[in-house]
């Protein structure tokens, strides 16, 4: 085991690892030390967490002699990403070396100086898909061979029919000669002997023809059963047919077809009767039927033909059934179709679009979701050039280069960019992946892939960045003020000033109150995100709670808090959380309407709900801002006032009220003040 010292912090490793959406590992140095690996990658390797920190060939010794270490080192030294599809890797899983197939990518992770610091290794186990495709090809090959054999058999059967017809003609001729001979029996014994000799030869010829026909039936690679048209008795059946119907030969001999295979009579007896009466053959492809095979009822898919065999007078003498069991091929195709349908559903559920461009014609084929993303009319024809024109100019070259590089290197690509939808809607961020496909001459013929709208994700990332910036700024101010007050207190601790000391203590308390408020907002946000914001409901009088809250405003003396309405109305709710909502509304009134000397509480019963409101006579709120007031991180600036905060107060208040089963809102008009209100179930 290597004693290589890791130069990566946990934060850096987590940042790198977060780029992966599937089985992921991180390697470094020429030995390809496994810096970390997620659970999915550990499962793919068939190992446990002990492999972390080891060189990859020590952790997975079975990879020696396989190309993966060389590929990883190439990415480390060149910085070029290497990816592959349906790539075989022999891994020891549960103590046994087995072949697996993967879609993988080795991506170089660089630092700010552009130096490769590690390799991000992602992999998807596609063994099942690969084997399914290979099995599909094998089945198609087998089906093609079976069809060729069936065609050859049909030719042989046609030849046998011709021979049978010839034999019938010979028999007819023999019968005529026999009649003539019988008329001459009275002539002489010599003539009788000669006639008998002629009859023997004719019978021998007929027996020889029948023998050849039976040989063809017996050796045919498909199921063949000959049935008398007169009484439906089975005349002959080969082993392949017995296998199709799952019967022993003894159970088919000296019986009619429907006595031998009674479960098929209801559906197929009328069809066979029609073939006998009309002389028109019947054929079916992949016909599903229930057969009792070896005592068990099984569902099977069969290609079969009811072929009429005719007399000289064109009447039907027999029915020849030719049957091939194609159950395996049908089930394999259905599995593939089901897998494709599951993939389509997965793509649809992920709101992911698909696309494909024909490089020869520039024609672009996109899915319905991709049409919506690009603002394109459903079903409208579109070229790749036209779609590229929708990409924001600053991103066009990046997208073109990604596709050209993918075609040149035969690697998949992934890129993020902005488009301006054709329908004039707002710009969108897209994340697109794809790869090129080539013909037998290794010439690129098409490029296809997927796309997903990441506009909300990008906005959320920006929102998080803005929040971190706001939080840092908002915490910096009270911390700086508190630090300054403490430094001054430290300097005068030996000789405190009676005039300055109370002011410094007051300043420190204000700063601590501000910090506590910010931290409480952050804690409440965290609890809500984790679903841990719990309510401790008790029965209390609303008016009593309002008279006890907001003492910091009353002590300041700048605003008068007035209570109106039903002073006896009670509710069962979390008093502390409701108090928190009231304090937030009052603090907003003090902050955004500082000249409103009176702040009015009103309590009333509306149906089976209690309605509590906080009214000020300040400047009011513009209609375009009202719709955003209860959103996370939203902060509005009242004209002429310097305001601060994280933009979480009303968002947290709204979540508290919704968790109680109530509603929250605001009524405001510019120049006439604002009334914030909420309801609680009684």
C-alpha positions in Angstrom: 0.0 0.0 0.0 1.4 3.4 -1.0 2.1 6.0 1.7 1.4 8.8 -0.8 0.3 11.9 1.1 -2.9 13.5 -0.1 -2.7 17.1 -1.1 -6.5 17.4 -1.4 -8.8 18.9 1.2 -12.1 17.4 1.9 -13.8 20.4 0.5 -11.9 20.2 -2.8 -12.6 16.4 -3.1 -16.3 17.0 -2.5 -16.3 19.8 -5.1 -14.7 17.5 -7.6 -16.8 14.6 -6.8 -20.0 16.7 -7.1 -19.3 17.1 -10.8 -20.1 13.4 -11.3 -23.7 12.1 -11.8 -22.9 8.5 -11.8 -20.2 6.1 -10.5 -17.3 8.4 -9.7 -13.7 8.2 -8.5 -10.7 10.6 -8.3 -7.2 9.6 -9.2 -3.8 11.4 -8.9 -0.2 11.0 -9.7 1.3 8.6 -12.3 0.4 5.7 -9.9 -3.2 6.8 -10.2 -3.8 6.9 -6.5 -7.5 6.5 -5.6 -8.1 9.8 -3.8 -11.7 9.0 -3.3 -14.5 6.9 -4.8 -18.3 7.1 -4.3 -20.4 4.0 -3.3 -21.5 3.4 -6.9 -17.9 3.2 -8.2 -16.9 0.9 -5.2 -19.8 -1.4 -6.2 -18.7 -1.4 -9.9 -15.2 -2.4 -8.8 -16.6 -5.1 -6.5 -14.4 -3.8 -3.7 -14.8 -1.9 -0.4 -13.6 1.4 0.9 -10.2 0.0 1.7 -9.1 0.7 -1.9 -9.1 4.4 -1.3 -5.6 5.7 -1.0 -4.1 2.9 -3.0 -2.7 2.9 -6.6 -5.4 1.7 -8.9 -3.3 -1.4 -10.0 -2.8 -2.3 -6.3 -6.4 -1.9 -5.5 -7.6 -3.7 -8.6 -4.7 -6.0 -9.6 -6.8 -7.6 -12.3 -6.4 -4.4 -14.4 -2.7 -5.2 -15.0 -2.3 -5.9 -18.7 -5.5 -3.9 -19.5 -5.2 -0.4 -21.0 -6.9 1.7 -18.3 -3.7 2.8 -16.4 -2.1 4.0 -19.6 -5.3 5.9 -20.5 -5.4 7.5 -17.1 -1.7 8.5 -17.3 -2.3 9.9 -20.8 -5.1 12.2 -19.5 -2.9 13.3 -16.6 0.0 14.3 -18.9 -2.0 15.7 -21.8 -5.0 17.2 -20.1 -7.2 15.7 -22.8 -10.4 13.9 -21.8 -10.8 10.3 -22.8 -14.1 8.6 -23.0 -15.4 5.3 -24.3 -18.6 3.4 -24.9 -19.3 -0.4 -24.5 -15.6 -0.8 -23.3 -14.7 -4.1 -21.8 -13.1 -4.4 -18.4 -12.3 -7.6 -16.7 -12.9 -7.2 -12.9 -12.8 -9.5 -9.9 -16.3 -9.5 -8.4 -17.2 -11.9 -5.5 -13.8 -13.6 -6.0 -14.4 -14.3 -9.8 -12.8 -12.6 -12.8 -15.7 -11.5 -15.0 -16.0 -9.3 -18.1 -18.0 -6.1 -17.8 -18.8 -3.4 -20.3 -18.8 0.3 -19.5 -19.5 3.8 -20.8 -16.6 5.7 -19.1 -14.9 9.1 -19.1 -11.5 10.1 -17.7 -11.6 13.9 -17.3 -8.6 16.0 -16.4 -9.3 18.4 -13.4 -7.1 21.5 -13.5 -6.3 24.2 -11.0 -6.4 27.9 -11.7 -3.0 27.8 -13.4 -4.3 25.2 -15.8 -2.2 22.4 -14.3 -3.8 18.9 -14.2 -4.2 18.1 -10.5 -6.2 14.9 -10.7 -8.4 12.7 -13.0 -12.2 12.6 -12.5 -13.3 9.0 -13.4 -16.9 8.3 -14.2 -18.4 5.1 -15.4 -21.8 3.5 -16.2 -22.2 -0.2 -16.3 -23.8 -1.0 -19.6 -23.1 -4.7 -19.6 -26.8 -5.6 -19.8 -27.3 -3.2 -22.8 -24.2 -4.5 -24.6 -25.2 -8.2 -24.1 -28.8 -7.4 -25.1 -27.5 -5.8 -28.3 -25.2 -8.7 -29.0 -28.0 -11.2 -28.4 -30.3 -9.2 -30.7 -27.7 -9.5 -33.4 -27.3 -13.2 -32.8 -31.0 -13.7 -32.9 -31.3 -11.7 -36.1 -28.6 -13.9 -37.6 -30.4 -17.0 -36.4 -33.7 -15.7 -37.8 -32.1 -14.9 -41.1 -30.6 -18.4 -41.3 -34.0 -20.0 -40.3 -35.7 -17.9 -43.0 -33.1 -19.1 -45.6 -33.6 -22.7 -44.5 -37.4 -22.3 -44.7 -37.0 -20.9 -48.2 -34.9 -23.9 -49.1 -37.4 -26.2 -47.6 -40.2 -24.5 -49.5 -38.3 -25.1 -52.7 -37.7 -28.8 -51.8 -41.4 -29.1 -50.9 -42.3 -27.6 -54.3 -40.1 -30.1 -55.9 -41.7 -32.9 -53.9 -45.1 -31.6 -55.0 -44.0 -31.8 -58.6 -42.7 -35.3 -58.0 -46.0 -36.2 -56.3 -47.9 -34.8 -59.3 -45.7 -36.8 -61.6 -46.3 -39.9 -59.6 -50.0 -39.2 -59.7 -49.8 -38.9 -63.5 -47.8 -42.2 -63.6 -50.5 -43.9 -61.4 -53.3 -42.6 -63.6 -51.4 -44.0 -66.6 -50.8 -47.3 -64.8 -54.5 -47.5 -63.9 -55.4 -47.2 -67.6 -52.9 -49.8 -68.6 -54.2 -52.1 -65.8 -57.7 -51.8 -67.1 -56.5 -52.7 -70.5 -54.6 -55.6 -69.1 -57.7 -56.9 -67.2 -59.7 -56.8 -70.4 -57.0 -59.0 -71.9 -56.8 -61.4 -69.0 -59.0 -63.9 -70.8 -56.6 -63.9 -73.7 -53.6 -65.8 -72.4 -51.7 -66.4 -69.2 -48.7 -64.9 -70.8 -50.4 -61.6 -71.3 -51.6 -61.7 -67.6 -48.0 -62.3 -66.5 -46.8 -59.4 -68.5 -49.5 -57.1 -67.1 -48.5 -58.1 -63.5 -44.9 -57.3 -64.3 -45.9 -53.9 -65.6 -48.0 -53.2 -62.4 -45.0 -54.1 -60.2 -42.8 -51.6 -61.9 -45.5 -48.9 -61.6 -46.0 -49.6 -57.9 -42.2 -49.5 -57.4 -42.0 -46.0 -59.0 -44.8 -44.7 -56.8 -43.2 -46.1 -53.6 -40.0 -44.5 -54.6 -41.6 -41.1 -55.1 -43.4 -41.3 -51.7 -40.1 -42.3 -50.0 -38.4 -39.2 -51.4 -41.2 -37.0 -50.2 -41.1 -38.5 -46.7 -37.3 -38.0 -46.6 -37.8 -34.3 -47.4 -40.4 -33.9 -44.7 -38.4 -35.8 -42.1 -35.2 -33.8 -42.7 -36.8 -30.4 -43.0 -35.3 -27.8 -40.5 -38.8 -26.4 -39.8 -41.9 -28.1 -38.4 -43.9 -30.0 -41.1 -47.1 -31.9 -40.6 -49.2 -33.5 -43.4 -52.9 -33.9 -42.7 -55.6 -35.6 -44.8 -58.1 -33.2 -46.1 -60.8 -35.8 -46.0 -60.8 -36.7 -42.3 -58.0 -34.4 -40.9 -56.0 -37.5 -39.9 -52.3 -36.9 -39.4 -50.4 -38.6 -42.3 -46.9 -37.6 -41.4 -45.1 -35.3 -38.9 -41.4 -34.5 -38.4 -39.4 -34.0 -35.2 -39.3 -30.3 -35.7 -43.1 -30.0 -35.6 -43.3 -32.3 -32.5 -40.9 -29.8 -30.8 -43.1 -26.8 -31.8 -46.3 -28.3 -30.3 -44.5 -30.1 -27.4 -45.8 -33.6 -28.1 -44.4 -37.1 -28.4 -44.8 -38.9 -31.7 -47.0 -41.6 -30.1 -49.5 -39.0 -29.1 -49.8 -37.7 -32.8 -50.1 -41.0 -34.6 -53.5 -42.4 -35.7 -55.2 -39.2 -34.6 -56.8 -36.2 -36.2 -54.9 -32.9 -35.8 -57.4 -31.5 -33.3 -57.4 -34.7 -31.2 -53.6 -34.3 -31.0 -53.6 -30.6 -30.4 -57.0 -29.8 -28.9 -56.0 -26.5 -27.4 -55.6 -25.0 -30.9 -58.9 -26.3 -32.4 -61.2 -23.4 -31.4 -59.1 -20.8 -33.3 -57.5 -22.8 -36.1 -60.0 -25.4 -37.1 -62.2 -22.9 -39.0 -59.1 -21.5 -40.7 -58.0 -25.0 -41.9 -61.6 -25.8 -43.0 -61.5 -22.7 -45.2 -58.2 -23.6 -46.7 -59.6 -27.1 -47.6 -62.8 -25.6 -49.1 -61.2 -22.8 -51.0 -57.8 -24.2 -51.8 -56.2 -20.9 -50.8 -53.2 -21.1 -48.5 -53.2 -19.3 -45.1 -50.1 -17.8 -43.4 -49.4 -16.0 -40.1 -46.4 -14.2 -38.8 -45.5 -14.1 -35.1 -49.0 -15.5 -34.2 -49.4 -15.9 -30.4 -51.0 -19.1 -29.2 -51.3 -21.1 -26.0 -49.9 -24.7 -26.3 -49.8 -27.5 -23.8 -46.2 -28.6 -24.0 -45.1 -31.6 -22.0 -48.2 -31.1 -19.8 -47.6 -27.4 -19.2 -49.6 -24.5 -20.8 -47.1 -22.1 -22.5 -47.5 -19.0 -24.5 -45.6 -19.2 -27.9 -45.1 -17.2 -31.0 -45.2 -19.1 -34.3 -44.8 -18.3 -38.0 -46.9 -20.9 -39.9 -48.5 -21.8 -43.2 -51.5 -24.0 -44.1 -50.6 -25.1 -47.7 -53.1 -27.1 -49.7 -51.9 -30.2 -51.6 -54.1 -30.9 -54.7 -55.3 -33.9 -56.8 -55.1 -33.9 -60.6 -58.7 -32.5 -60.7 -57.5 -29.6 -58.5 -59.4 -30.8 -55.5 -57.5 -30.5 -52.1 -56.1 -33.9 -51.1 -54.1 -32.8 -48.0 -53.0 -29.9 -45.9 -49.3 -29.4 -45.3 -48.5 -27.3 -42.1 -45.1 -25.6 -42.0 -44.4 -24.0 -38.7 -41.4 -22.2 -37.0 -41.3 -21.3 -33.3 -40.1 -17.6 -33.1 -40.8 -17.1 -29.4 -37.2 -16.3 -28.5 -36.9 -13.7 -31.2 -40.2 -12.0 -30.3 -39.4 -11.9 -26.6 -35.9 -10.5 -27.3 -37.4 -7.8 -29.6 -40.0 -6.9 -27.0 -37.3 -6.6 -24.3 -35.4 -4.2 -26.5 -38.6 -2.3 -27.3 -39.4 -2.2 -23.5 -35.9 -0.9 -22.8 -36.2 1.7 -25.4 -39.6 2.7 -24.0 -38.2 2.9 -20.5 -35.4 5.1 -21.9 -37.9 7.4 -23.6 -40.0 7.6 -20.4 -36.8 8.4 -18.4 -35.9 11.1 -20.9 -39.5 12.5 -20.8 -39.6 12.5 -17.0 -36.3 14.3 -16.8 -37.7 17.0 -19.2 -34.8 16.0 -21.5 -34.9 16.6 -25.2 -33.1 14.5 -27.9 -31.6 15.7 -31.2 -29.9 14.3 -34.3 -28.3 16.1 -37.2 -27.6 14.5 -40.6 -24.2 15.9 -41.5 -24.8 15.4 -45.3 -28.1 17.3 -45.4 -27.8 19.6 -42.3 -31.3 18.3 -41.4 -32.0 18.5 -37.6 -34.4 16.1 -36.0 -35.5 17.0 -32.5 -37.9 15.6 -29.9 -41.1 17.3 -28.7 -39.3 18.4 -25.5 -36.5 19.9 -27.5 -39.0 21.8 -29.7 -40.5 23.3 -26.5 -37.0 24.2 -25.3 -36.2 26.0 -28.5 -39.6 27.6 -28.9 -40.2 25.8 -32.2 -43.6 24.9 -33.6 -44.3 21.2 -33.1 -43.4 19.2 -36.2 -41.7 22.1 -38.0 -38.7 21.3 -40.1 -35.4 22.7 -38.9 -31.8 22.7 -40.0 -28.7 22.5 -37.7 -27.5 25.8 -39.0 -30.8 27.5 -38.0 -30.6 26.0 -34.6 -27.0 27.2 -34.2 -28.2 30.7 -35.0 -30.4 30.6 -31.9 -27.3 30.2 -29.7 -26.2 33.4 -28.0 -23.3 34.9 -30.0 -20.9 34.7 -27.1 -21.5 30.9 -26.9 -21.8 30.0 -30.7 -18.1 29.3 -31.2 -17.9 27.1 -28.1 -20.8 24.9 -29.2 -19.4 24.6 -32.8 -15.9 23.7 -31.4 -17.4 21.0 -29.1 -19.2 19.3 -31.9 -16.3 19.5 -34.3 -13.9 18.1 -31.7 -16.3 15.3 -31.0 -16.4 14.4 -34.7 -12.6 14.6 -35.0 -11.7 12.6 -31.8 -14.7 10.2 -31.8 -15.4 11.2 -28.2 -18.6 12.4 -26.7 -19.0 16.0 -25.7 -20.9 18.0 -23.1 -21.3 21.8 -23.1 -23.5 24.5 -21.5 -24.6 27.6 -23.4 -27.4 30.2 -23.7 -30.1 30.2 -26.5 -32.6 32.8 -27.5 -35.8 30.7 -28.3 -37.4 31.2 -31.6 -40.8 32.1 -30.0 -39.2 35.2 -28.4 -39.4 33.9 -24.8 -36.7 34.7 -22.3 -33.1 33.3 -22.9 -32.4 29.8 -21.5 -29.4 28.0 -20.3 -29.0 24.5 -21.9 -26.8 21.6 -21.1 -26.2 19.5 -24.2 -24.3 16.1 -24.7 -23.7 14.2 -27.8 -21.4 12.1 -30.0 -20.8 11.4 -33.7 -21.6 8.2 -35.6 -19.8 6.9 -38.6 -20.4 4.7 -41.7 -18.5 1.6 -42.8 -15.8 3.8 -44.3 -15.3 5.6 -41.0 -16.9 8.7 -42.4 -19.0 10.8 -39.9 -22.6 10.7 -41.0 -24.5 12.1 -38.0 -24.3 13.6 -34.5 -26.9 13.0 -31.9 -27.4 13.5 -28.2 -29.6 15.0 -25.4 -30.3 18.4 -24.1 -31.8 19.7 -20.9 -33.0 23.2 -19.8 -30.8 24.2 -16.8 -32.0 27.7 -16.6 -33.5 27.2 -13.1 -30.4 25.4 -11.9 -28.2 28.3 -13.1 -30.5 30.8 -11.5 -30.4 28.8 -8.3 -26.6 28.8 -8.3 -26.6 32.5 -8.9 -29.2 32.9 -6.1 -26.9 30.9 -3.7 -23.9 33.1 -4.7 -26.0 36.2 -4.1 -27.2 34.9 -0.7 -23.6 34.1 0.4 -22.6 37.6 -0.7 -25.6 39.2 1.2 -25.0 37.1 4.3 -21.3 37.9 4.4 -22.1 41.6 4.0 -24.9 41.6 6.6 -22.8 39.8 9.2 -19.7 41.9 8.5 -21.4 45.1 9.6 -22.5 44.1 13.2 -19.4 42.0 13.7 -17.2 45.0 12.8 -19.2 47.2 15.1 -19.1 44.7 18.0 -15.4 44.2 17.5 -14.8 48.0 17.7 -16.9 48.4 20.8 -15.1 45.5 22.5 -11.7 47.0 21.6 -12.7 50.3 23.2 -14.0 48.5 26.2 -10.8 46.6 26.5 -8.8 49.8 26.4 -10.8 51.5 29.2 -11.1 48.4 31.4 -8.6 49.9 33.8 -10.3 53.4 33.8 -13.9 53.1 32.6 -15.7 56.2 31.5 -19.2 56.6 33.0 -20.3 58.5 29.9 -18.8 56.2 27.2 -19.3 52.8 28.9 -23.1 52.6 28.6 -22.9 53.7 25.0 -20.4 51.0 24.1 -22.5 48.4 26.0 -25.6 49.5 24.1 -23.7 49.4 20.8 -22.5 45.9 21.6 -26.0 44.7 22.5 -27.4 46.1 19.2 -24.7 44.4 17.3 -25.4 41.1 19.1 -29.1 41.4 18.5 -28.5 41.9 14.8 -26.2 38.9 14.7 -28.7 36.8 16.6 -31.5 37.8 14.2 -29.4 36.9 11.2 -28.3 33.5 12.7 -31.9 32.7 13.7 -33.1 33.4 10.1 -30.4 31.1 8.8 -31.3 28.4 11.4 -35.0 28.7 10.5 -34.2 28.4 6.8 -32.1 25.3 7.4 -34.8 23.7 9.5 -37.4 24.4 6.7 -35.1 22.9 4.0 -34.6 19.8 6.1 -38.3 19.5 7.0 -37.5 20.0 10.7 -39.5 23.2 11.4 -41.8 21.7 14.1 -44.7 23.5 15.7 -45.5 23.4 19.5 -49.2 24.3 19.5 -50.9 25.6 22.6 -54.1 27.6 23.2 -53.6 31.3 23.8 -55.3 34.7 23.4 -54.1 36.6 20.4 -54.4 40.0 22.0 -52.3 38.9 25.0 -49.6 37.7 22.7 -49.6 41.1 20.8 -49.4 43.1 24.0 -46.3 41.1 25.1 -44.4 41.2 21.8 -42.2 43.9 20.2 -41.1 45.5 23.5 -37.9 46.7 21.7 -40.1 49.0 19.6 -42.1 50.2 22.6 -38.9 50.9 24.6 -37.4 52.9 21.7 -40.4 55.2 21.9 -40.4 56.2 18.2 -43.6 54.3 17.3 -46.9 53.6 19.1 -48.3 50.1 18.8 -52.1 50.1 18.9 -54.4 47.1 19.3 -57.8 46.9 17.7 -60.5 44.2 17.2 -61.5 41.1 19.1 -59.3 41.1 22.3 -60.8 37.7 23.5 -60.2 35.7 20.3 -58.2 32.5 21.0 -56.3 30.1 18.7 -54.4 26.9 19.1 -51.0 27.5 17.5 -47.3 27.8 18.2 -47.2 31.1 20.1 -43.4 31.5 19.7 -43.6 31.1 15.9 -46.6 33.4 15.6 -44.8 36.0 17.7 -41.8 35.6 15.3 -44.1 36.5 12.4 -45.6 39.5 14.2 -42.1 40.8 15.1 -40.9 40.5 11.5 -43.9 42.4 10.2 -43.4 45.2 12.9 -39.7 45.4 12.2 -40.5 45.8 8.5 -42.9 48.6 9.3 -40.3 50.3 11.4 -37.6 49.8 8.7 -39.6 50.7 5.6 -42.1 53.2 7.1 -40.0 55.0 9.8 -42.3 58.1 9.7 -45.4 56.0 10.5 -45.7 56.9 14.1 -48.6 54.5 14.7 -48.5 50.8 13.9 -51.9 49.2 14.3 -52.6 45.6 15.2 -56.1 44.3 14.2 -57.6 41.0 15.3 -60.8 39.6 13.9 -62.7 36.3 13.2 -63.3 35.5 9.6 -65.3 32.3 9.2 -63.4 29.6 11.1 -60.2 31.5 10.9 -58.5 34.2 13.0 -57.1 37.1 10.9 -54.3 39.2 12.3 -52.9 42.3 10.5 -50.2 44.8 11.0 -50.8 48.2 9.4 -48.6 51.2 8.8 -49.1 54.6 7.1 -45.8 54.6 5.3 -45.0 55.0 1.6 -46.5 51.8 0.5 -45.2 49.1 -1.9 -45.1 49.1 -5.7 -47.3 46.5 -7.3 -44.4 44.9 -9.2 -42.6 44.3 -5.9 -45.5 42.9 -4.0 -45.5 39.6 -6.0 -41.9 38.9 -4.8 -42.2 39.9 -1.1 -42.5 36.4 0.2 -39.8 34.9 -2.0 -36.5 33.6 -0.5 -33.7 36.2 -0.4 -35.9 39.0 -1.8 -35.2 42.4 -0.4 -36.9 45.6 -1.4 -35.3 49.1 -0.9 -37.6 51.9 0.2 -36.7 55.1 -1.5 -34.5 57.3 0.7 -33.8 54.6 3.4 -30.7 52.4 4.0 -32.0 48.9 4.7 -30.3 45.6 5.4 -31.1 41.9 6.0 -30.9 38.6 4.3 -34.3 38.8 2.6 -35.5 35.8 4.6 -37.9 37.3 7.2 -41.2 37.2 5.1 -40.2 33.9 3.4 -39.8 32.3 6.9 -43.0 33.9 8.1 -44.9 32.6 5.1 -43.6 29.0 5.7 -44.6 29.2 9.4 -48.2 30.3 8.5 -48.5 27.7 5.7 -47.4 25.0 8.2 -50.2 26.1 10.5 -52.7 25.8 7.6 -53.2 29.5 7.2 -52.6 32.1 4.5 -50.4 35.2 4.4 -50.5 38.3 2.3 -50.2 42.1 2.0 -52.5 44.9 0.9 -50.6 48.1 -0.2 -51.0 51.2 -2.2 -48.3 53.7 -3.0 -48.6 56.7 -0.6 -51.2 55.1 1.6 -49.3 52.6 3.6 -49.2 48.8 3.8 -51.2 46.1 5.7 -49.5 42.8 6.2 -51.9 40.1 7.3 -52.1 36.3 8.0 -54.8 33.8 9.1 -54.8 30.9 11.6 -57.3 28.1 12.0 -59.3 28.5 15.2 
